[in-house]
Amino acid sequence: MAKLVNRRVLLAAVEAVPGVAETLTGADAILIENLQMSYVNERMNERPAIRQSFGKLAAIYGGSLAQVTFDIEIKGSGTAGTAPEAGALLQAVGMSETIVATTSVTYAMTSTALSTI
């Protein structure tokens, strides 16, 4: 009996300029499973206004951070010197990518020159 799996497609590309969105294409598609999204760290900003009374102004909603988790299958591209489909995600979590044409693609942890997607 086949097991049904919740699969989705995520598009991700490394930004050439951090903060400037890239134009995504079908080549940037990554098959993911078990997608879960939640909001964490709701931020409320206090308003310390000087008033004539002892009353306090209500806090203002300042946004929240979104947390996204999912599973991906780590596998090579099948062609030496071609980055795998998960390459952009690996760079987004603090790994540097080194491509040697027609030979290999390697990843290593880095703390400088971090990439954004």
MMTF fields as JSON, N, C-alpha, C and O atoms, coordinates in Angstrom:
{
  "mmtfVersion": "1.0.0",
  "mmtfProducer": "UNKNOWN",
  "numBonds": 467,
  "numAtoms": 468,
  "numGroups": 117,
  "numChains": 1,
  "numModels": 1,
  "chainsPerModel": [1],
  "groupsPerChain": [117],
  "chainIdList": ["A"],
  "bondAtomList": [4, 2, 8, 6, 12, 10, 16, 14, 20, 18, 24, 22, 28, 26, 32, 30, 36, 34, 40, 38, 44, 42, 48, 46, 52, 50, 56, 54, 60, 58, 64, 62, 68, 66, 72, 70, 76, 74, 80, 78, 84, 82, 88, 86, 92, 90, 96, 94, 100, 98, 104, 102, 108, 106, 112, 110, 116, 114, 120, 118, 124, 122, 128, 126, 132, 130, 136, 134, 140, 138, 144, 142, 148, 146, 152, 150, 156, 154, 160, 158, 164, 162, 168, 166, 172, 170, 176, 174, 180, 178, 184, 182, 188, 186, 192, 190, 196, 194, 200, 198, 204, 202, 208, 206, 212, 210, 216, 214, 220, 218, 224, 222, 228, 226, 232, 230, 236, 234, 240, 238, 244, 242, 248, 246, 252, 250, 256, 254, 260, 258, 264, 262, 268, 266, 272, 270, 276, 274, 280, 278, 284, 282, 288, 286, 292, 290, 296, 294, 300, 298, 304, 302, 308, 306, 312, 310, 316, 314, 320, 318, 324, 322, 328, 326, 332, 330, 336, 334, 340, 338, 344, 342, 348, 346, 352, 350, 356, 354, 360, 358, 364, 362, 368, 366, 372, 370, 376, 374, 380, 378, 384, 382, 388, 386, 392, 390, 396, 394, 400, 398, 404, 402, 408, 406, 412, 410, 416, 414, 420, 418, 424, 422, 428, 426, 432, 430, 436, 434, 440, 438, 444, 442, 448, 446, 452, 450, 456, 454, 460, 458, 464, 462],
  "bondOrderList": [1, 1, 1, 1, 1, 1, 1, 1, 1, 1, 1, 1, 1, 1, 1, 1, 1, 1, 1, 1, 1, 1, 1, 1, 1, 1, 1, 1, 1, 1, 1, 1, 1, 1, 1, 1, 1, 1, 1, 1, 1, 1, 1, 1, 1, 1, 1, 1, 1, 1, 1, 1, 1, 1, 1, 1, 1, 1, 1, 1, 1, 1, 1, 1, 1, 1, 1, 1, 1, 1, 1, 1, 1, 1, 1, 1, 1, 1, 1, 1, 1, 1, 1, 1, 1, 1, 1, 1, 1, 1, 1, 1, 1, 1, 1, 1, 1, 1, 1, 1, 1, 1, 1, 1, 1, 1, 1, 1, 1, 1, 1, 1, 1, 1, 1, 1],
  "groupList": [{"groupName": "MET", "atomNameList": ["N", "CA", "C", "O"], "elementList": ["N", "C", "C", "O"], "formalChargeList": [0, 0, 0, 0], "bondAtomList": [1, 0, 2, 1, 3, 2], "bondOrderList": [1, 1, 2], "singleLetterCode": "M", "chemCompType": "L-PEPTIDE LINKING"}, {"groupName": "ALA", "atomNameList": ["N", "CA", "C", "O"], "elementList": ["N", "C", "C", "O"], "formalChargeList": [0, 0, 0, 0], "bondAtomList": [1, 0, 2, 1, 3, 2], "bondOrderList": [1, 1, 2], "singleLetterCode": "A", "chemCompType": "L-PEPTIDE LINKING"}, {"groupName": "LYS", "atomNameList": ["N", "CA", "C", "O"], "elementList": ["N", "C", "C", "O"], "formalChargeList": [0, 0, 0, 0], "bondAtomList": [1, 0, 2, 1, 3, 2], "bondOrderList": [1, 1, 2], "singleLetterCode": "K", "chemCompType": "L-PEPTIDE LINKING"}, {"groupName": "LEU", "atomNameList": ["N", "CA", "C", "O"], "elementList": ["N", "C", "C", "O"], "formalChargeList": [0, 0, 0, 0], "bondAtomList": [1, 0, 2, 1, 3, 2], "bondOrderList": [1, 1, 2], "singleLetterCode": "L", "chemCompType": "L-PEPTIDE LINKING"}, {"groupName": "VAL", "atomNameList": ["N", "CA", "C", "O"], "elementList": ["N", "C", "C", "O"], "formalChargeList": [0, 0, 0, 0], "bondAtomList": [1, 0, 2, 1, 3, 2], "bondOrderList": [1, 1, 2], "singleLetterCode": "V", "chemCompType": "L-PEPTIDE LINKING"}, {"groupName": "ASN", "atomNameList": ["N", "CA", "C", "O"], "elementList": ["N", "C", "C", "O"], "formalChargeList": [0, 0, 0, 0], "bondAtomList": [1, 0, 2, 1, 3, 2], "bondOrderList": [1, 1, 2], "singleLetterCode": "N", "chemCompType": "L-PEPTIDE LINKING"}, {"groupName": "ARG", "atomNameList": ["N", "CA", "C", "O"], "elementList": ["N", "C", "C", "O"], "formalChargeList": [0, 0, 0, 0], "bondAtomList": [1, 0, 2, 1, 3, 2], "bondOrderList": [1, 1, 2], "singleLetterCode": "R", "chemCompType": "L-PEPTIDE LINKING"}, {"groupName": "GLU", "atomNameList": ["N", "CA", "C", "O"], "elementList": ["N", "C", "C", "O"], "formalChargeList": [0, 0, 0, 0], "bondAtomList": [1, 0, 2, 1, 3, 2], "bondOrderList": [1, 1, 2], "singleLetterCode": "E", "chemCompType": "L-PEPTIDE LINKING"}, {"groupName": "PRO", "atomNameList": ["N", "CA", "C", "O"], "elementList": ["N", "C", "C", "O"], "formalChargeList": [0, 0, 0, 0], "bondAtomList": [1, 0, 2, 1, 3, 2], "bondOrderList": [1, 1, 2], "singleLetterCode": "P", "chemCompType": "L-PEPTIDE LINKING"}, {"groupName": "GLY", "atomNameList": ["N", "CA", "C", "O"], "elementList": ["N", "C", "C", "O"], "formalChargeList": [0, 0, 0, 0], "bondAtomList": [1, 0, 2, 1, 3, 2], "bondOrderList": [1, 1, 2], "singleLetterCode": "G", "chemCompType": "PEPTIDE LINKING"}, {"groupName": "THR", "atomNameList": ["N", "CA", "C", "O"], "elementList": ["N", "C", "C", "O"], "formalChargeList": [0, 0, 0, 0], "bondAtomList": [1, 0, 2, 1, 3, 2], "bondOrderList": [1, 1, 2], "singleLetterCode": "T", "chemCompType": "L-PEPTIDE LINKING"}, {"groupName": "ASP", "atomNameList": ["N", "CA", "C", "O"], "elementList": ["N", "C", "C", "O"], "formalChargeList": [0, 0, 0, 0], "bondAtomList": [1, 0, 2, 1, 3, 2], "bondOrderList": [1, 1, 2], "singleLetterCode": "D", "chemCompType": "L-PEPTIDE LINKING"}, {"groupName": "ILE", "atomNameList": ["N", "CA", "C", "O"], "elementList": ["N", "C", "C", "O"], "formalChargeList": [0, 0, 0, 0], "bondAtomList": [1, 0, 2, 1, 3, 2], "bondOrderList": [1, 1, 2], "singleLetterCode": "I", "chemCompType": "L-PEPTIDE LINKING"}, {"groupName": "GLN", "atomNameList": ["N", "CA", "C", "O"], "elementList": ["N", "C", "C", "O"], "formalChargeList": [0, 0, 0, 0], "bondAtomList": [1, 0, 2, 1, 3, 2], "bondOrderList": [1, 1, 2], "singleLetterCode": "Q", "chemCompType": "L-PEPTIDE LINKING"}, {"groupName": "SER", "atomNameList": ["N", "CA", "C", "O"], "elementList": ["N", "C", "C", "O"], "formalChargeList": [0, 0, 0, 0], "bondAtomList": [1, 0, 2, 1, 3, 2], "bondOrderList": [1, 1, 2], "singleLetterCode": "S", "chemCompType": "L-PEPTIDE LINKING"}, {"groupName": "TYR", "atomNameList": ["N", "CA", "C", "O"], "elementList": ["N", "C", "C", "O"], "formalChargeList": [0, 0, 0, 0], "bondAtomList": [1, 0, 2, 1, 3, 2], "bondOrderList": [1, 1, 2], "singleLetterCode": "Y", "chemCompType": "L-PEPTIDE LINKING"}, {"groupName": "PHE", "atomNameList": ["N", "CA", "C", "O"], "elementList": ["N", "C", "C", "O"], "formalChargeList": [0, 0, 0, 0], "bondAtomList": [1, 0, 2, 1, 3, 2], "bondOrderList": [1, 1, 2], "singleLetterCode": "F", "chemCompType": "L-PEPTIDE LINKING"}],
  "groupTypeList": [0, 1, 2, 3, 4, 5, 6, 6, 4, 3, 3, 1, 1, 4, 7, 1, 4, 8, 9, 4, 1, 7, 10, 3, 10, 9, 1, 11, 1, 12, 3, 12, 7, 5, 3, 13, 0, 14, 15, 4, 5, 7, 6, 0, 5, 7, 6, 8, 1, 12, 6, 13, 14, 16, 9, 2, 3, 1, 1, 12, 15, 9, 9, 14, 3, 1, 13, 4, 10, 16, 11, 12, 7, 12, 2, 9, 14, 9, 10, 1, 9, 10, 1, 8, 7, 1, 9, 1, 3, 3, 13, 1, 4, 9, 0, 14, 7, 10, 12, 4, 1, 10, 10, 14, 4, 10, 15, 1, 0, 10, 14, 10, 1, 3, 14, 10, 12],
  "groupIdList": [1, 2, 3, 4, 5, 6, 7, 8, 9, 10, 11, 12, 13, 14, 15, 16, 17, 18, 19, 20, 21, 22, 23, 24, 25, 26, 27, 28, 29, 30, 31, 32, 33, 34, 35, 36, 37, 38, 39, 40, 41, 42, 43, 44, 45, 46, 47, 48, 49, 50, 51, 52, 53, 54, 55, 56, 57, 58, 59, 60, 61, 62, 63, 64, 65, 66, 67, 68, 69, 70, 71, 72, 73, 74, 75, 76, 77, 78, 79, 80, 81, 82, 83, 84, 85, 86, 87, 88, 89, 90, 91, 92, 93, 94, 95, 96, 97, 98, 99, 100, 101, 102, 103, 104, 105, 106, 107, 108, 109, 110, 111, 112, 113, 114, 115, 116, 117],
  "secStructList": [7, 7, 7, 7, 7, 7, 3, 3, 3, 3, 3, 7, 7, 7, 7, 1, 1, 6, 6, 1, 7, 7, 7, 7, 7, 4, 4, 4, 3, 3, 3, 3, 3, 3, 3, 3, 3, 3, 3, 3, 7, 7, 7, 3, 3, 7, 7, 7, 7, 7, 7, 1, 1, 1, 7, 7, 7, 7, 7, 3, 3, 7, 7, 7, 3, 3, 3, 3, 3, 3, 3, 7, 7, 7, 7, 7, 7, 1, 1, 6, 6, 7, 7, 7, 6, 6, 2, 2, 2, 2, 2, 2, 6, 6, 3, 3, 3, 3, 3, 3, 6, 6, 6, 3, 3, 3, 3, 3, 3, 7, 1, 1, 1, 7, 7, 7, 7],
  "xCoordList": [0.847, 0.0, 0.897, 1.852, 0.602, 1.394, 1.042, -0.114, 2.047, 1.859, 1.701, 2.519, 0.66, 0.464, 1.332, 1.324, 2.075, 2.973, 2.57, 2.258, 2.58, 2.254, 3.474, 4.433, 3.446, 4.578, 4.205, 3.062, 5.187, 4.998, 6.26, 7.289, 6.171, 7.33, 7.659, 6.782, 8.938, 9.444, 10.382, 11.197, 10.279, 11.201, 12.187, 11.777, 13.486, 14.511, 15.7, 16.138, 16.224, 17.415, 18.255, 17.718, 19.562, 20.476, 20.389, 20.444, 20.253, 20.153, 21.535, 22.479, 21.663, 22.929, 23.243, 24.394, 22.203, 22.323, 21.394, 20.184, 21.923, 21.074, 19.91, 20.111, 18.706, 17.519, 16.805, 15.703, 17.421, 16.8, 16.372, 17.209, 15.065, 14.52, 14.964, 15.047, 15.244, 15.604, 14.331, 13.294, 14.403, 13.302, 13.397, 14.385, 12.374, 12.404, 11.875, 10.945, 12.48, 12.065, 11.841, 12.066, 11.41, 11.194, 12.474, 12.421, 13.622, 14.904, 15.211, 16.083, 14.498, 14.71, 13.782, 13.726, 13.054, 12.085, 12.767, 13.686, 12.301, 12.819, 11.621, 10.708, 11.616, 10.536, 10.732, 11.792, 9.715, 9.799, 8.653, 7.65, 8.807, 7.77, 7.591, 8.479, 6.467, 6.171, 6.323, 6.944, 5.76, 5.826, 5.003, 3.842, 5.621, 4.916, 5.28, 6.453, 4.286, 4.511, 3.854, 2.75, 4.538, 3.972, 4.56, 5.594, 3.883, 4.367, 4.884, 4.218, 6.072, 6.714, 7.174, 7.306, 7.408, 7.945, 7.102, 7.599, 5.866, 5.027, 5.608, 5.867, 5.81, 6.419, 5.364, 4.642, 5.289, 4.387, 5.252, 6.123, 5.016, 5.795, 5.036, 3.905, 5.68, 5.089, 5.162, 6.081, 4.19, 4.164, 4.309, 3.306, 5.524, 5.742, 5.459, 6.375, 4.203, 3.824, 3.651, 3.227, 3.983, 3.772, 2.345, 1.964, 1.557, 0.15, -0.184, 0.582, -1.327, -1.766, -2.32, -2.418, -2.678, -3.242, -2.26, -1.223, -2.625, -1.795, -2.094, -1.463, -3.031, -3.403, -2.26, -1.409, -2.249, -1.198, -1.783, -2.893, -1.043, -1.502, -1.291, -0.338, -2.181, -2.077, -0.861, -0.47, -0.279, 0.862, 0.41, -0.746, 1.334, 1.043, 1.711, 2.865, 0.98, 1.512, 2.651, 2.474, 3.809, 4.986, 5.404, 6.501, 4.561, 4.871, 5.304, 5.417, 5.545, 6.027, 6.927, 6.905, 7.704, 8.583, 7.891, 7.204, 8.067, 7.487, 8.544, 9.706, 8.137, 9.032, 8.501, 7.337, 9.367, 9.001, 9.935, 11.155, 9.372, 10.188, 9.685, 8.495, 10.6, 10.234, 11.375, 12.47, 11.112, 12.105, 12.426, 11.538, 13.718, 14.114, 15.035, 15.653, 15.121, 16.031, 17.332, 17.34, 18.435, 19.735, 20.295, 20.552, 20.476, 21.01, 21.765, 21.498, 22.683, 23.443, 22.593, 21.482, 23.123, 22.388, 22.447, 21.613, 23.444, 23.612, 24.643, 25.016, 25.109, 26.123, 27.266, 27.048, 28.478, 29.644, 29.808, 29.74, 30.024, 30.219, 28.93, 28.97, 27.78, 26.483, 25.91, 25.815, 25.527, 25.011, 23.698, 22.918, 23.44, 22.174, 21.022, 21.241, 19.796, 18.636, 18.554, 17.964, 19.12, 19.087, 20.247, 20.422, 21.036, 22.204, 21.891, 22.618, 20.824, 20.456, 20.085, 20.417, 19.402, 19.018, 20.246, 20.317, 21.203, 22.426, 23.204, 23.771, 23.231, 23.911, 23.175, 23.802, 21.857, 21.054, 21.239, 20.961, 21.703, 21.9, 23.367, 23.767, 24.168, 25.536, 26.597, 27.607, 26.391, 27.407, 27.894, 27.113, 29.18, 29.721, 29.714, 29.878, 29.524, 29.467, 30.684, 30.957, 31.413, 32.56, 32.297, 32.166, 32.223, 31.954, 33.223, 33.805, 33.644, 34.752, 34.108, 33.592, 34.142, 33.449, 33.813, 34.986, 32.809, 32.897, 33.582, 33.927, 33.788, 34.456, 33.629, 33.257, 33.322, 32.658, 31.985, 32.223, 31.136, 30.531, 30.681, 30.262, 31.281, 31.478, 30.892, 30.806, 30.488, 29.91, 30.698, 31.129, 30.883, 31.59, 30.938, 30.421, 30.969, 30.402, 31.211, 32.432, 30.507, 31.173, 30.49, 29.319, 31.231, 30.638, 30.823, 30.477, 31.361, 31.53, 30.876, 30.669, 30.561, 29.946, 28.734, 28.64, 27.799, 26.61, 25.661, 25.508, 25.033, 24.1, 22.677, 22.335, 21.849, 20.426, 19.64, 20.108, 18.45, 17.618, 16.278, 15.43],
  "yCoordList": [-1.17, 0.0, 1.239, 1.311, 2.193, 3.423, 4.381, 4.493, 5.055, 6.04, 7.423, 7.827, 8.135, 9.488, 10.447, 10.418, 11.292, 12.246, 13.644, 13.876, 14.564, 15.951, 16.613, 16.937, 16.816, 17.406, 18.773, 19.02, 19.649, 20.989, 21.394, 20.725, 22.496, 23.019, 24.381, 25.227, 24.584, 25.841, 26.421, 25.696, 27.727, 28.392, 29.208, 29.996, 29.035, 29.767, 30.043, 29.163, 31.267, 31.649, 32.577, 33.404, 32.446, 33.313, 34.719, 34.894, 35.719, 37.11, 37.641, 37.492, 38.258, 38.861, 40.048, 40.262, 40.821, 41.944, 41.641, 41.545, 41.485, 41.156, 42.145, 43.36, 41.609, 42.431, 42.773, 43.321, 42.457, 42.709, 41.364, 40.515, 41.177, 39.886, 39.514, 40.361, 38.245, 37.7, 37.314, 37.077, 37.251, 36.743, 35.225, 34.659, 34.573, 33.115, 32.436, 32.925, 31.303, 30.52, 29.073, 28.73, 28.253, 26.839, 26.123, 25.109, 26.641, 26.036, 26.224, 25.543, 27.148, 27.408, 26.58, 26.803, 25.624, 24.822, 23.711, 23.054, 23.512, 22.476, 21.723, 22.338, 20.408, 19.592, 19.452, 19.014, 19.822, 19.73, 18.89, 18.686, 18.405, 17.626, 18.157, 18.826, 17.87, 18.21, 19.695, 20.067, 20.541, 21.987, 22.382, 21.994, 23.163, 23.69, 25.157, 25.52, 25.995, 27.426, 27.877, 27.443, 28.754, 29.3, 30.681, 31.039, 31.445, 32.78, 32.735, 32.216, 33.281, 33.266, 34.683, 35.54, 34.909, 36.182, 37.392, 38.317, 37.384, 38.556, 39.741, 39.653, 40.834, 42.018, 43.08, 43.501, 43.502, 44.581, 45.751, 45.578, 46.928, 48.117, 48.963, 49.387, 49.197, 50.055, 51.508, 51.902, 52.296, 53.712, 54.541, 54.843, 54.91, 55.663, 57.155, 57.977, 57.483, 58.886, 59.597, 58.992, 60.881, 61.693, 62.227, 62.889, 61.919, 62.322, 62.985, 62.91, 63.629, 64.308, 63.333, 63.67, 62.141, 61.157, 59.992, 59.915, 59.093, 57.908, 56.803, 55.746, 57.029, 56.016, 55.693, 56.538, 54.487, 54.006, 53.774, 53.257, 54.153, 53.904, 52.427, 51.798, 51.904, 50.495, 50.28, 51.169, 49.115, 48.764, 48.606, 48.277, 48.844, 48.743, 47.487, 47.198, 46.748, 45.543, 45.924, 46.757, 45.322, 45.648, 44.549, 44.603, 43.563, 42.482, 41.219, 41.182, 40.183, 38.92, 38.252, 38.611, 37.301, 36.555, 35.27, 34.637, 34.886, 33.647, 32.553, 32.791, 31.366, 30.215, 29.203, 28.805, 28.788, 27.817, 26.627, 26.788, 25.44, 24.228, 23.257, 23.223, 22.474, 21.484, 20.488, 20.71, 19.403, 18.376, 18.399, 18.582, 18.211, 18.065, 16.861, 16.448, 16.315, 15.211, 15.803, 16.491, 15.53, 16.02, 15.018, 13.859, 15.484, 14.616, 15.472, 16.667, 14.88, 15.583, 15.878, 15.365, 16.703, 17.072, 15.971, 15.924, 15.082, 14.03, 14.389, 13.555, 15.651, 16.113, 16.734, 17.649, 16.254, 16.794, 18.279, 18.687, 19.079, 20.512, 21.308, 22.508, 20.67, 21.352, 21.275, 20.196, 22.443, 22.502, 21.725, 21.692, 21.099, 20.381, 21.365, 22.56, 20.858, 21.747, 22.417, 23.492, 21.824, 22.402, 23.363, 23.816, 23.683, 24.536, 25.904, 26.373, 26.552, 27.875, 27.794, 28.694, 26.728, 26.569, 26.334, 26.851, 25.569, 25.33, 26.629, 26.853, 27.478, 28.766, 29.689, 30.487, 29.583, 30.446, 30.101, 30.933, 28.891, 28.5, 28.576, 27.96, 29.331, 29.601, 28.696, 28.435, 28.211, 27.382, 28.09, 28.73, 27.968, 28.517, 27.419, 26.239, 27.819, 26.867, 27.084, 28.208, 26.005, 26.073, 25.124, 23.914, 25.694, 24.893, 24.822, 25.848, 23.608, 23.379, 22.783, 21.666, 23.535, 23.139, 21.718, 21.345, 20.943, 19.538, 18.602, 17.474, 19.065, 18.209, 17.994, 16.861, 19.099, 18.913, 20.188, 21.281, 20.01, 21.113, 20.74, 19.659, 21.635, 21.358, 22.477, 23.622, 22.133, 23.086, 23.044, 21.978, 24.213, 24.295, 25.389, 26.372, 25.207, 26.211, 27.507, 27.48, 28.634, 29.933, 30.908, 30.742, 31.914, 32.941, 34.318, 35.328, 34.364, 35.631, 35.512, 34.41, 36.632, 36.673, 35.752, 34.918, 35.898, 35.058, 35.415, 36.587, 34.415, 34.613, 34.725, 34.173, 35.442, 35.537, 35.002, 35.05, 34.496, 33.972, 34.672, 34.378],
  "zCoordList": [0.0, 0.0, 0.0, 0.773, -0.845, -0.947, 0.183, 0.59, 0.67, 1.728, 1.092, 0.266, 1.474, 0.962, 1.762, 2.993, 1.07, 1.705, 1.266, 0.099, 2.209, 1.908, 1.281, 1.982, -0.03, -0.744, -1.285, -1.669, -1.306, -1.848, -2.577, -2.487, -3.299, -4.007, -3.427, -3.256, -3.125, -2.594, -3.635, -4.205, -3.895, -4.814, -3.997, -3.145, -4.241, -3.504, -4.412, -5.153, -4.356, -5.113, -4.256, -3.52, -4.347, -3.6, -4.193, -5.41, -3.318, -3.762, -4.125, -3.349, -5.299, -5.709, -4.806, -4.424, -4.465, -3.535, -2.364, -2.564, -1.139, 0.009, 0.166, 0.168, 0.295, 0.466, -0.831, -0.806, -1.965, -3.268, -3.842, -4.148, -3.986, -4.407, -5.811, -6.7, -5.99, -7.298, -8.05, -7.43, -9.369, -10.172, -10.174, -10.643, -9.653, -9.513, -10.767, -11.408, -11.109, -12.268, -11.828, -10.668, -12.731, -12.432, -12.024, -11.328, -12.449, -12.085, -10.604, -10.064, -9.934, -8.512, -7.62, -6.41, -8.209, -7.468, -6.674, -7.164, -5.439, -4.557, -3.988, -3.437, -4.116, -3.578, -2.067, -1.62, -1.279, 0.177, 0.711, 0.028, 1.934, 2.612, 4.023, 4.55, 4.631, 6.032, 6.337, 7.333, 5.486, 5.691, 6.91, 7.043, 7.803, 8.97, 9.123, 9.047, 9.337, 9.508, 10.804, 11.132, 11.542, 12.769, 13.004, 12.44, 13.841, 14.19, 15.619, 16.515, 15.823, 17.136, 17.487, 16.613, 18.747, 19.224, 18.832, 18.188, 19.208, 18.944, 19.699, 20.899, 19.006, 19.625, 19.888, 18.984, 21.141, 21.544, 22.013, 22.867, 21.462, 21.802, 22.818, 22.578, 23.952, 24.983, 24.535, 23.816, 24.965, 24.603, 25.883, 26.53, 26.256, 27.493, 27.3, 27.302, 27.136, 26.928, 28.273, 29.258, 28.297, 29.495, 29.416, 28.452, 30.467, 30.473, 31.796, 32.756, 31.83, 33.047, 34.077, 35.257, 33.647, 34.569, 34.75, 34.09, 35.666, 35.889, 34.881, 34.919, 33.995, 33.007, 32.071, 31.792, 31.596, 30.712, 29.323, 29.194, 28.284, 26.922, 26.584, 27.042, 25.791, 25.392, 24.499, 23.743, 24.593, 23.75, 22.304, 22.038, 21.369, 19.943, 19.393, 19.711, 18.568, 17.944, 17.007, 16.118, 17.201, 16.406, 15.447, 14.89, 15.245, 14.315, 15.026, 16.251, 14.237, 14.782, 13.756, 12.579, 14.189, 13.306, 12.884, 13.687, 11.642, 11.146, 11.182, 10.855, 11.578, 11.594, 10.594, 10.654, 9.671, 8.65, 8.778, 8.771, 8.894, 8.939, 7.877, 7.564, 7.33, 6.317, 6.184, 6.7, 5.497, 5.227, 3.74, 2.907, 3.41, 2.015, 1.906, 2.888, 0.735, 0.486, -0.045, -1.066, 0.658, 0.214, -0.792, -0.464, -2.007, -3.052, -4.056, -4.184, -4.749, -5.769, -6.99, -7.127, -7.869, -9.083, -10.14, -11.044, -10.018, -11.008, -12.059, -12.885, -12.028, -12.968, -12.192, -11.399, -12.405, -11.696, -12.016, -13.176, -10.974, -11.159, -11.232, -11.502, -10.997, -10.988, -9.58, -8.994, -9.04, -7.671, -7.551, -8.502, -6.393, -6.186, -6.017, -5.819, -6.096, -5.981, -4.62, -4.509, -3.591, -2.246, -1.991, -0.86, -3.003, -2.845, -2.253, -1.376, -2.714, -2.191, -0.717, 0.053, -0.316, 1.087, 1.962, 3.077, 1.474, 2.238, 2.443, 3.512, 1.425, 1.552, 2.521, 3.218, 2.567, 3.449, 4.92, 5.783, 5.223, 6.621, 7.036, 8.023, 6.284, 6.699, 6.119, 6.773, 4.904, 4.261, 2.995, 2.291, 2.719, 1.482, 0.427, 0.739, -0.814, -1.925, -2.817, -3.239, -3.104, -4.007, -5.167, -4.982, -6.368, -7.572, -8.408, -8.76, -8.722, -9.649, -10.896, -10.863, -11.994, -13.224, -13.642, -13.652, -13.982, -14.436, -13.448, -13.802, -12.191, -11.211, -9.963, -9.658, -9.207, -7.924, -7.437, -7.95, -6.428, -5.675, -4.211, -3.797, -3.417, -1.995, -1.158, -1.602, 0.065, 1.004, 2.308, 2.748, 2.924, 4.198, 5.044, 4.512, 6.361, 7.267, 7.144, 6.994, 7.21, 7.142, 8.105, 8.446, 8.532, 9.383, 8.764, 9.377, 7.565, 6.843, 5.474, 4.967, 4.894, 3.554, 3.483, 2.582, 4.435, 4.467, 3.328, 2.985, 2.751, 1.646, 2.153, 3.199, 1.41, 1.716, 0.532, -0.605, 0.799, -0.295, -0.298, -1.141]
}
